[in-house]
Amino acid sequence: MGIQEQRADLDRAVEGRTICTTLADTAERHGDLPAYSDRVGDEWRTLTWAGTRTRALESAAAFAALGLEPGEVVALMMPNRSEHVLADLGAVHAGGTPTTVYATLAPDQVAYVAGHCSAKYAVLDGADQVGRWLPVLDRLPELRRIVVVDAAACPADDDRFLTWDAFTALGRERLAADAGEIDRRWRAVRPSDTVTLLYTSGTTGDPKGVRITHSMVLHESEMVRRTSVLPEHPHGVSYLPFAHIADRVLSYYLPINLASHIHFCPDPAQLTSVLAQVRPHSFFGVPRVWEKIMAGIQAVLSAEQDEAKKAAVAAALDAGRAYVTAQEYGNTLTPEVEAAFEKANAAVLTPMRALLGLDRVAQASSAAAPLPVEVARFFAGLGLKIFDAYGMTETTGAITANLADCFKLGTVGRPFMGVELKLGDDGEILVRGATCTPGYLNRPDATAELIDGDGWVHTGDIGKLDEDGFLRIVDRKKELIITAGGENIAPSMIENMLKEHPLVGQALAFGDRRPYVVALITLDGEVAPVWAAAHGIENADLAELAQHPLVLAEVGKAVADANTRLARVQQVKKWSLLPAEWTAESEELTPTLKLKRRVVHGKYDDVINGLYEG
């Protein structure tokens, strides 16, 4: 079947549908099944699919009672929890447009986003979020009402605010009095209407509001559904922000189609314990999440003193890697490799995955940035295939992916069915399909740069297609380093090699218009103390460790190892180990843990310049 035939087949599958009609269908067919669970203490509080829809309609009625008109924007700043989904669905069923705002935004950034989309309503979680909005409310004259989930954080002396309990009570009362109004509203929603407005993370300037329609998310969900290997009604864990397209698709839109059971983990620091409790059937992690899990395992393995145990684990990991490698596209799985894996899997690998809560995972995936191949091969050793995918907010998430029956580690797979993809003359990835945005909100200039006259979306990423049609990501077009000698260098390749060492948390390669490449490096805040203790360094914080001779020597080895695998012009000639981690809160990383290069360049300009002196 050709691309156009595939597209037509997908179009027929989602024709006339919206998230509203899809939720209605799921609630009717699977109403008693669990939908969303929140951990309250040591217990889980669960909504069924029927309950989710009822609560969503009540939320819609509350927004209507407060005066929400179709098309108006509702801004949401909450962690991953049921109330987030209910507020979002409520806005959609009332004909409004929800937009989730990253909870790490500073007040000025909140003012920009809320002002840019003319948000009329906001739903905030608690004191931290209220504190980010209060200082800029005078700059948001169009904002009518603000709902606060935590009643204790709701300002009592300001009639612009009301509690979530009051909001839901209003909705129940209004829905009971006139269910017909909400019924008319959600039935009037069209597939071409905006289902959410997602703002880019702003790594290169002011964030842009990406318009995403019902049709787009349903096409994306259908493509993922048809290519997944998940069991019926799978369990999943939601921990990435709903401002991130990946979690919106995997923990919100796709579950409505599959009647999945999603467990919320609002604090990523608790992810390990939640995974152990839920044992999900699927797990998505941005590369940094997989890197941190890998670093934690490596730290534990390196601390093992029993040589026999270490040898047994190493042999099992070798068997796992051989098993996964044999299944890569073009390879052959032999009975001998399969038998060795089955033995290692039963004795070592399954128990190791169980300790991580990943023993039931049928589909592990990664996106947002290319997953370093060494990370993929490490988890292959555990018998876990991480299917790397590629996409962006502007394409409703993944447009290429590795699949269970067709994958190559180190690539982001092949295009999904119905997706047209090609490379421009400069290697830029261009894409066209049903999941591509119609453009940015109130930014015709940026939309014109994004989408050309033939409908191709210009991703800004440089890629390479191999002879089998698998895509490899080189780097962001605007982030390529051009040295003083005119050499083009992809910084992410250098950074990924540096981060292969467990001690290294983050790295930034720099060298644009400079004679050679230098690097800024940070320690991994979880691994470094464990490594230090194993090497006799006690009670030292990260700043002290960053100056310790043993740590500096070990990081020097990591740099030297990376350099042996890099061309001469790519090699790191000088580096500096910084005294603190980079986080979203300290602004070097986006909320999805991608580097904000401009922020790092500005913040550490003196350090970078120092590396070029002498």
C-alpha positions as CSV (number, residue, x, y, z in Angstrom):
1,M,0.0,0.0,0.0
2,G,1.4,3.4,-1.0
3,I,1.7,6.5,1.2
4,Q,-1.5,8.1,-0.3
5,E,-3.5,4.8,0.1
6,Q,-2.2,4.6,3.7
7,R,-3.3,8.2,4.4
8,A,-6.7,7.5,2.9
9,D,-7.1,4.4,5.1
10,L,-6.2,6.4,8.2
11,D,-8.6,9.2,7.2
12,R,-11.4,6.7,7.0
13,A,-10.6,5.4,10.4
14,V,-10.9,8.8,12.1
15,E,-13.4,10.4,9.9
16,G,-15.9,12.7,11.7
17,R,-14.4,11.8,15.1
18,T,-13.3,14.1,17.9
19,I,-11.9,13.5,21.3
20,C,-15.4,14.2,22.6
21,T,-17.0,11.4,20.5
22,T,-14.1,9.0,21.2
23,L,-14.4,9.5,24.9
24,A,-18.2,9.0,24.7
25,D,-17.7,5.7,22.8
26,T,-15.0,4.5,25.2
27,A,-17.2,5.3,28.3
28,E,-20.1,3.4,26.7
29,R,-18.1,0.3,25.8
30,H,-15.6,0.2,28.7
31,G,-17.2,2.4,31.4
32,D,-16.3,0.1,34.3
33,L,-12.6,-0.2,33.4
34,P,-10.1,2.0,35.4
35,A,-8.9,5.1,33.5
36,Y,-6.8,7.3,35.8
37,S,-5.3,6.7,39.2
38,D,-3.7,9.1,41.6
39,R,-1.5,8.0,44.5
40,V,-2.9,9.4,47.8
41,G,-0.5,8.3,50.6
42,D,0.0,4.6,50.1
43,E,-3.3,4.1,48.3
44,W,-4.5,4.7,44.7
45,R,-7.6,6.8,44.0
46,T,-9.1,5.6,40.7
47,L,-11.6,7.0,38.2
48,T,-13.3,4.7,35.7
49,W,-13.8,5.6,32.1
50,A,-17.5,6.3,32.8
51,G,-16.6,8.4,35.8
52,T,-14.0,10.3,33.8
53,R,-16.6,11.3,31.2
54,T,-19.1,12.3,33.8
55,R,-16.6,14.4,35.6
56,A,-15.4,15.9,32.3
57,L,-19.0,17.0,31.5
58,E,-19.4,18.5,34.9
59,S,-16.1,20.4,34.3
60,A,-17.5,21.6,31.0
61,A,-20.7,22.8,32.6
62,A,-18.7,24.7,35.2
63,F,-16.7,26.5,32.5
64,A,-19.9,27.3,30.7
65,A,-21.5,28.6,33.9
66,L,-18.4,30.9,34.3
67,G,-19.0,32.3,30.9
68,L,-16.6,30.4,28.7
69,E,-17.4,30.8,25.0
70,P,-16.3,28.4,22.2
71,G,-12.8,29.0,21.1
72,E,-11.7,30.8,24.3
73,V,-8.5,29.6,26.0
74,V,-8.1,27.9,29.4
75,A,-4.6,27.8,30.7
76,L,-3.7,24.9,33.0
77,M,-0.7,24.8,35.3
78,M,-0.8,21.5,37.2
79,P,1.3,18.4,37.7
80,N,0.1,15.1,36.3
81,R,-3.1,14.3,38.1
82,S,-6.7,13.4,37.3
83,E,-7.9,17.0,37.8
84,H,-5.5,18.1,35.0
85,V,-7.2,15.7,32.6
86,L,-10.7,16.6,33.8
87,A,-10.1,20.4,33.5
88,D,-8.6,19.8,30.0
89,L,-11.5,17.6,28.9
90,G,-14.0,20.1,30.4
91,A,-12.6,22.9,28.4
92,V,-12.7,20.8,25.2
93,H,-16.3,19.7,25.8
94,A,-17.4,23.2,26.5
95,G,-15.9,24.2,23.1
96,G,-12.8,25.9,24.6
97,T,-9.1,25.4,23.9
98,P,-6.9,24.2,26.8
99,T,-3.2,24.9,27.0
100,T,-1.0,23.4,29.6
101,V,1.7,25.8,30.8
102,Y,5.0,24.4,32.1
103,A,5.0,24.6,35.9
104,T,8.6,25.9,35.9
105,L,7.8,29.1,34.0
106,A,8.8,32.3,35.8
107,P,6.0,35.0,36.3
108,D,7.2,37.0,33.2
109,Q,7.0,33.9,31.1
110,V,3.6,33.1,32.4
111,A,2.5,36.6,31.5
112,Y,3.8,36.2,28.0
113,V,2.1,32.8,27.3
114,A,-1.2,33.7,28.9
115,G,-1.2,37.1,27.2
116,H,-0.3,35.8,23.8
117,C,-3.2,33.3,23.7
118,S,-5.6,35.7,25.5
119,A,-6.4,33.1,28.2
120,K,-9.7,33.8,29.8
121,Y,-9.5,31.2,32.5
122,A,-6.7,29.4,34.4
123,V,-6.7,26.3,36.6
124,L,-3.7,26.1,39.0
125,D,-2.6,23.4,41.3
126,G,-1.5,25.1,44.5
127,A,0.7,27.7,46.3
128,D,3.7,27.4,44.0
129,Q,1.6,28.0,40.8
130,V,-0.5,30.7,42.4
131,G,2.7,32.4,43.3
132,R,3.8,32.5,39.7
133,W,0.6,34.0,38.5
134,L,-0.2,36.6,41.2
135,P,2.6,39.0,40.3
136,V,1.5,39.4,36.7
137,L,-2.3,39.4,37.0
138,D,-2.4,43.1,36.3
139,R,-0.8,42.4,32.9
140,L,-3.6,39.9,32.1
141,P,-6.8,42.0,31.9
142,E,-8.6,39.4,29.8
143,L,-8.2,36.7,32.5
144,R,-11.6,36.3,34.1
145,R,-11.5,33.5,36.7
146,I,-8.8,31.3,38.3
147,V,-9.5,27.9,39.7
148,V,-7.2,26.5,42.4
149,V,-7.1,22.8,43.2
150,D,-5.5,23.1,46.6
151,A,-8.2,25.0,48.6
152,A,-5.6,26.1,51.2
153,A,-3.7,28.0,48.4
154,C,-6.7,29.8,47.0
155,P,-6.7,33.5,47.9
156,A,-9.9,34.0,50.0
157,D,-10.0,37.8,49.5
158,D,-10.0,37.9,45.7
159,D,-13.2,37.1,43.9
160,R,-11.3,36.2,40.7
161,F,-10.3,33.0,42.4
162,L,-12.4,29.9,43.4
163,T,-11.5,26.5,44.6
164,W,-11.6,23.3,42.5
165,D,-14.3,21.9,44.9
166,A,-16.5,25.0,44.3
167,F,-15.8,24.7,40.6
168,T,-16.9,21.1,40.4
169,A,-19.9,21.7,42.6
170,L,-21.0,24.5,40.2
171,G,-20.6,22.1,37.3
172,R,-22.6,19.3,38.9
173,E,-25.4,21.8,39.6
174,R,-25.4,23.3,36.2
175,L,-25.2,19.9,34.4
176,A,-28.1,18.6,36.4
177,A,-30.1,21.7,35.6
178,D,-29.4,21.8,31.8
179,A,-27.5,18.8,30.4
180,G,-28.7,19.8,27.0
181,E,-26.4,22.8,26.7
182,I,-23.2,20.8,27.3
183,D,-24.5,18.1,25.0
184,R,-25.0,20.7,22.2
185,R,-21.6,22.2,22.9
186,W,-19.5,19.0,22.6
187,R,-21.5,17.8,19.6
188,A,-20.7,21.0,17.9
189,V,-17.0,20.4,18.2
190,R,-15.4,19.6,14.8
191,P,-12.4,17.5,13.9
192,S,-10.6,20.6,12.5
193,D,-11.1,22.5,15.8
194,T,-8.1,23.0,18.1
195,V,-8.0,20.4,20.8
196,T,-5.0,21.9,22.5
197,L,-2.5,24.7,22.2
198,L,1.0,23.7,23.2
199,Y,3.8,26.2,23.5
200,T,7.3,25.3,22.5
201,S,9.9,25.2,25.2
202,G,11.5,28.4,24.0
203,T,15.1,27.2,23.5
204,T,15.7,29.8,20.8
205,G,13.5,32.8,21.9
206,D,9.9,33.4,22.9
207,P,7.8,30.2,22.9
208,K,5.4,29.7,20.0
209,G,1.8,28.4,20.4
210,V,1.4,25.2,18.3
211,R,-2.2,24.6,17.2
212,I,-3.1,20.9,17.4
213,T,-6.5,19.7,16.2
214,H,-8.8,16.8,17.1
215,S,-8.0,15.2,13.7
216,M,-4.3,15.5,14.3
217,V,-4.3,13.7,17.7
218,L,-6.7,11.0,16.4
219,H,-4.5,10.3,13.4
220,E,-1.5,10.1,15.7
221,S,-3.2,7.8,18.1
222,E,-4.4,5.6,15.3
223,M,-0.9,5.3,13.8
224,V,0.6,4.4,17.2
225,R,-2.3,2.0,17.9
226,R,-1.7,0.1,14.7
227,T,2.0,-0.3,15.2
228,S,2.1,-1.1,18.9
229,V,2.6,-4.4,20.6
230,L,0.6,-3.5,23.7
231,P,-1.9,-5.8,25.3
232,E,-5.6,-4.9,25.5
233,H,-6.3,-2.1,28.0
234,P,-2.6,-1.6,28.9
235,H,-1.3,0.0,32.1
236,G,1.0,3.1,31.9
237,V,2.7,5.7,34.0
238,S,2.4,9.4,33.3
239,Y,5.2,11.6,34.7
240,L,6.3,14.0,32.0
241,P,4.5,17.3,31.8
242,F,1.2,17.5,29.8
243,A,2.8,20.5,28.2
244,H,4.9,17.9,26.4
245,I,3.3,16.4,23.3
246,A,4.6,12.9,24.0
247,D,2.8,12.5,27.3
248,R,-0.3,14.2,25.9
249,V,-0.5,11.5,23.2
250,L,0.7,8.5,25.3
251,S,-1.1,9.3,28.6
252,Y,-4.2,11.2,27.5
253,Y,-5.3,10.9,23.8
254,L,-4.1,7.3,23.1
255,P,-5.5,6.0,26.4
256,I,-9.0,7.3,25.4
257,N,-8.7,5.2,22.3
258,L,-7.4,2.1,24.1
259,A,-9.3,2.4,27.4
260,S,-5.9,2.2,29.1
261,H,-5.2,2.6,32.8
262,I,-2.8,5.5,33.5
263,H,-1.2,5.9,36.9
264,F,0.0,9.5,37.6
265,C,3.4,10.3,39.1
266,P,3.4,14.1,39.7
267,D,6.8,14.0,41.2
268,P,9.5,12.5,38.9
269,A,11.6,11.8,42.0
270,Q,9.0,9.2,42.9
271,L,9.1,7.5,39.5
272,T,11.2,4.5,40.7
273,S,8.7,3.6,43.4
274,V,5.7,4.2,41.1
275,L,7.1,1.9,38.4
276,A,7.7,-0.8,40.9
277,Q,4.0,-0.6,42.0
278,V,2.4,-0.3,38.6
279,R,4.7,-2.5,36.5
280,P,3.5,-0.8,33.3
281,H,3.1,-2.5,29.9
282,S,4.6,0.6,28.2
283,F,7.1,3.1,29.3
284,F,8.2,6.3,27.6
285,G,11.3,8.2,28.6
286,V,13.1,11.1,27.2
287,P,16.8,10.2,26.7
288,R,17.9,11.9,29.9
289,V,15.5,9.6,31.9
290,W,16.9,6.5,30.3
291,E,20.5,7.8,30.9
292,K,19.8,8.3,34.6
293,I,18.3,4.8,35.0
294,M,21.3,3.4,33.2
295,A,23.7,5.4,35.4
296,G,22.0,4.1,38.5
297,I,22.3,0.5,37.4
298,Q,25.9,1.0,36.4
299,A,26.7,2.5,39.8
300,V,25.2,-0.5,41.6
301,L,27.0,-3.0,39.3
302,S,30.3,-1.2,39.8
303,A,29.9,-1.4,43.6
304,E,29.4,-5.2,43.5
305,Q,32.4,-6.9,45.3
306,D,31.6,-10.5,44.4
307,E,33.5,-11.2,41.2
308,A,31.4,-14.3,40.4
309,K,28.2,-12.3,40.6
310,K,29.7,-9.5,38.4
311,A,30.8,-12.1,35.8
312,A,27.4,-13.7,35.8
313,V,25.7,-10.4,35.3
314,A,28.1,-9.4,32.5
315,A,27.5,-12.7,30.7
316,A,23.8,-12.2,31.0
317,L,24.0,-8.7,29.6
318,D,26.1,-9.9,26.7
319,A,23.4,-12.5,26.0
320,G,20.7,-9.9,26.1
321,R,22.6,-7.6,23.7
322,A,23.2,-10.5,21.3
323,Y,19.5,-11.4,21.3
324,V,18.3,-7.8,20.6
325,T,21.1,-7.2,18.0
326,A,20.1,-10.4,16.2
327,Q,16.6,-9.0,15.8
328,E,17.6,-5.7,14.2
329,Y,16.6,-5.1,10.6
330,G,18.6,-7.3,8.3
331,N,20.0,-9.6,11.0
332,T,19.0,-13.2,11.8
333,L,18.1,-14.6,15.2
334,T,19.7,-18.1,15.5
335,P,18.4,-20.8,17.9
336,E,21.7,-20.7,19.8
337,V,21.4,-16.9,20.5
338,E,17.8,-17.3,21.5
339,A,18.5,-20.2,23.8
340,A,21.3,-18.3,25.5
341,F,19.0,-15.4,26.0
342,E,16.2,-17.5,27.5
343,K,18.6,-18.9,30.0
344,A,20.1,-15.5,31.0
345,N,16.6,-13.9,31.0
346,A,15.2,-16.4,33.4
347,A,18.2,-16.4,35.8
348,V,19.3,-12.7,35.7
349,L,17.6,-10.3,33.4
350,T,14.0,-10.7,34.4
351,P,14.8,-10.2,38.1
352,M,16.8,-7.1,37.2
353,R,14.0,-5.6,35.1
354,A,11.6,-6.5,38.0
355,L,13.7,-4.4,40.4
356,L,13.1,-1.5,38.0
357,G,9.4,-2.2,37.6
358,L,10.0,-2.8,33.9
359,D,9.4,-6.6,33.8
360,R,6.0,-6.3,32.1
361,V,7.0,-3.6,29.6
362,A,6.1,-4.7,26.1
363,Q,6.9,-1.4,24.5
364,A,9.7,0.9,25.7
365,S,10.2,4.1,23.8
366,S,12.2,7.3,23.7
367,A,11.9,10.6,21.8
368,A,12.4,14.4,22.2
369,A,16.1,13.9,21.2
370,P,18.0,11.0,19.7
371,L,18.7,8.3,22.2
372,P,22.5,7.6,22.3
373,V,23.1,4.3,20.7
374,E,25.2,3.1,23.7
375,V,22.2,3.7,26.0
376,A,20.0,1.7,23.7
377,R,22.6,-1.1,23.6
378,F,22.9,-1.1,27.4
379,F,19.2,-1.7,27.8
380,A,19.3,-4.3,25.1
381,G,21.6,-6.1,27.5
382,L,18.7,-6.2,29.9
383,G,16.6,-7.7,27.1
384,L,14.7,-4.4,26.7
385,K,14.2,-2.9,23.3
386,I,13.9,0.8,23.5
387,F,12.1,1.9,20.3
388,D,13.5,5.4,19.5
389,A,11.1,7.7,17.6
390,Y,11.3,11.1,16.1
391,G,8.8,14.0,15.9
392,M,8.0,17.4,17.3
393,T,5.1,19.3,18.8
394,E,4.4,20.6,15.3
395,T,3.8,17.0,14.1
396,T,1.7,15.9,17.1
397,G,4.7,13.8,18.3
398,A,6.2,10.8,16.5
399,I,6.3,10.7,12.7
400,T,9.0,8.0,12.5
401,A,9.6,5.1,14.9
402,N,11.3,1.9,15.3
403,L,8.8,-1.0,15.6
404,A,9.0,-4.4,17.2
405,D,9.3,-6.1,13.8
406,C,11.4,-3.4,12.1
407,F,14.1,-1.6,14.1
408,K,17.7,-0.5,14.1
409,L,19.3,0.8,17.2
410,G,20.9,4.2,16.8
411,T,18.2,5.3,14.4
412,V,14.7,6.8,14.9
413,G,13.2,4.3,12.6
414,R,11.1,4.7,9.4
415,P,8.2,7.0,8.7
416,F,4.8,6.0,10.1
417,M,2.1,4.9,7.6
418,G,0.7,7.8,5.6
419,V,3.6,10.1,6.5
420,E,5.7,11.7,3.7
421,L,9.3,12.5,4.6
422,K,12.3,13.7,2.6
423,L,15.6,15.5,3.2
424,G,16.2,19.0,1.8
425,D,19.3,19.9,-0.1
426,D,21.1,20.8,3.2
427,G,19.9,17.6,4.9
428,E,17.0,19.2,6.8
429,I,14.1,16.8,7.5
430,L,10.9,17.8,5.8
431,V,7.6,16.1,6.6
432,R,4.0,16.3,5.3
433,G,1.0,14.4,6.7
434,A,-2.3,14.5,8.7
435,T,-0.6,15.1,12.0
436,C,1.2,18.3,10.9
437,T,0.0,21.6,12.5
438,P,-1.9,24.2,10.5
439,G,0.5,26.7,12.1
440,Y,1.3,28.8,15.1
441,L,-1.2,31.0,17.0
442,N,-0.9,34.6,15.9
443,R,2.5,34.1,14.3
444,P,2.0,34.2,10.5
445,D,5.7,34.9,10.1
446,A,6.8,31.9,12.0
447,T,4.1,29.7,10.3
448,A,5.5,30.8,6.9
449,E,9.0,29.7,8.0
450,L,7.6,26.4,9.3
451,I,5.4,25.4,6.4
452,D,6.4,26.0,2.7
453,G,4.0,26.5,-0.2
454,D,3.8,22.8,-0.9
455,G,2.8,21.9,2.6
456,W,6.1,20.6,3.8
457,V,6.9,21.2,7.5
458,H,10.6,22.3,7.9
459,T,11.6,20.6,11.1
460,G,14.9,22.4,11.6
461,D,16.6,19.1,12.2
462,I,19.4,17.6,10.1
463,G,19.0,13.9,9.3
464,K,20.4,11.1,7.2
465,L,18.5,8.2,5.6
466,D,20.3,4.9,5.2
467,E,19.8,2.5,2.3
468,D,17.0,0.7,4.2
469,G,15.0,3.9,4.8
470,F,15.9,4.3,8.5
471,L,16.4,7.9,9.7
472,R,19.3,9.1,11.8
473,I,19.2,12.5,13.5
474,V,22.4,14.5,13.1
475,D,21.5,17.7,15.1
476,R,19.4,20.8,15.1
477,K,20.2,22.9,12.1
478,K,20.7,26.0,14.1
479,E,22.9,24.2,16.7
480,L,25.6,22.9,14.4
481,I,29.0,24.2,15.3
482,I,31.0,25.7,12.4
483,T,34.6,26.1,13.6
484,A,37.0,28.8,12.7
485,G,38.4,26.4,10.1
486,G,35.0,25.9,8.5
487,E,34.3,22.4,9.8
488,N,30.6,21.5,10.5
489,I,30.3,19.6,13.8
490,A,27.2,18.2,15.6
491,P,27.6,19.1,19.3
492,S,25.0,16.5,20.4
493,M,27.2,13.6,19.1
494,I,30.1,14.8,21.3
495,E,27.8,15.4,24.3
496,N,26.2,12.0,24.1
497,M,29.6,10.3,24.1
498,L,30.7,12.3,27.2
499,K,27.4,11.4,28.9
500,E,28.1,7.7,28.4
501,H,30.2,7.8,31.6
502,P,28.0,7.4,34.7
503,L,29.6,10.4,36.5
504,V,28.7,12.8,33.8
505,G,25.2,14.3,34.2
506,Q,25.2,16.9,31.4
507,A,27.6,18.2,28.9
508,L,27.7,21.0,26.4
509,A,30.2,21.2,23.5
510,F,31.1,24.6,22.2
511,G,33.3,25.8,19.3
512,D,31.3,27.9,16.9
513,R,33.8,30.2,15.1
514,R,36.5,29.0,17.4
515,P,39.7,27.1,16.6
516,Y,38.7,24.0,18.6
517,V,36.0,22.4,20.6
518,V,35.7,22.8,24.4
519,A,33.1,21.3,26.8
520,L,31.3,22.3,29.9
521,I,30.5,19.2,32.1
522,T,28.3,18.6,35.2
523,L,28.3,15.7,37.5
524,D,25.3,13.4,37.9
525,G,23.8,14.4,41.3
526,E,22.6,10.8,42.1
527,V,25.6,8.8,40.8
528,A,28.5,11.1,41.8
529,P,28.0,10.6,45.6
530,V,27.7,6.8,45.2
531,W,30.9,6.8,43.0
532,A,32.7,9.0,45.5
533,A,31.8,6.8,48.5
534,A,33.0,3.7,46.6
535,H,36.3,5.5,46.1
536,G,36.7,6.7,49.7
537,I,35.4,10.2,49.3
538,E,32.9,10.8,52.1
539,N,30.5,13.7,52.9
540,A,31.4,15.8,49.9
541,D,28.8,17.9,48.0
542,L,28.8,18.3,44.2
543,A,30.8,21.5,44.4
544,E,33.5,19.8,46.4
545,L,33.5,16.7,44.2
546,A,33.9,18.9,41.1
547,Q,37.3,20.0,42.5
548,H,38.4,16.6,43.9
549,P,41.5,15.2,42.0
550,L,40.1,11.7,41.8
551,V,36.8,13.0,40.2
552,L,38.7,15.3,37.8
553,A,40.9,12.4,36.8
554,E,37.9,10.2,36.1
555,V,36.1,12.8,34.1
556,G,39.3,13.3,32.2
557,K,39.2,9.6,31.3
558,A,35.6,10.1,30.1
559,V,36.8,12.9,27.8
560,A,39.8,11.0,26.6
561,D,37.6,7.9,25.8
562,A,35.1,10.1,23.8
563,N,38.0,11.7,21.9
564,T,39.3,8.3,20.7
565,R,36.0,7.8,18.9
566,L,35.9,11.3,17.4
567,A,37.5,12.8,14.4
568,R,40.4,15.2,15.2
569,V,38.3,18.4,14.6
570,Q,35.5,17.0,16.8
571,Q,37.7,16.2,19.8
572,V,37.4,18.1,23.0
573,K,40.6,20.0,23.6
574,K,39.7,21.6,26.9
575,W,36.9,21.2,29.4
576,S,35.6,22.5,32.7
577,L,33.8,20.5,35.4
578,L,31.1,22.8,36.9
579,P,30.1,22.8,40.6
580,A,26.4,22.4,40.2
581,E,23.8,20.4,38.2
582,W,21.8,21.8,35.4
583,T,18.0,21.7,35.9
584,A,14.9,23.2,34.5
585,E,14.6,25.3,37.7
586,S,18.1,26.7,37.2
587,E,17.1,27.3,33.5
588,E,19.9,25.5,31.7
589,L,17.4,22.8,30.7
590,T,13.9,22.9,29.3
591,P,11.1,21.1,31.3
592,T,11.8,18.1,29.0
593,L,15.5,18.1,30.0
594,K,16.9,19.4,26.7
595,L,19.8,21.9,26.8
596,K,19.0,25.6,26.5
597,R,22.2,26.4,24.7
598,R,21.8,30.1,24.7
599,V,21.2,30.2,28.4
600,V,24.3,28.0,29.1
601,H,26.4,30.1,26.7
602,G,25.4,33.3,28.4
603,K,25.5,32.0,32.0
604,Y,29.0,30.4,31.6
605,D,30.5,32.9,29.0
606,D,33.5,33.6,31.3
607,V,34.2,29.9,31.8
608,I,34.0,29.2,28.0
609,N,36.3,32.2,27.3
610,G,38.7,30.9,29.9
611,L,39.0,27.6,28.0
612,Y,40.3,29.5,25.0
613,E,42.9,31.5,26.9
614,G,46.6,30.7,26.9
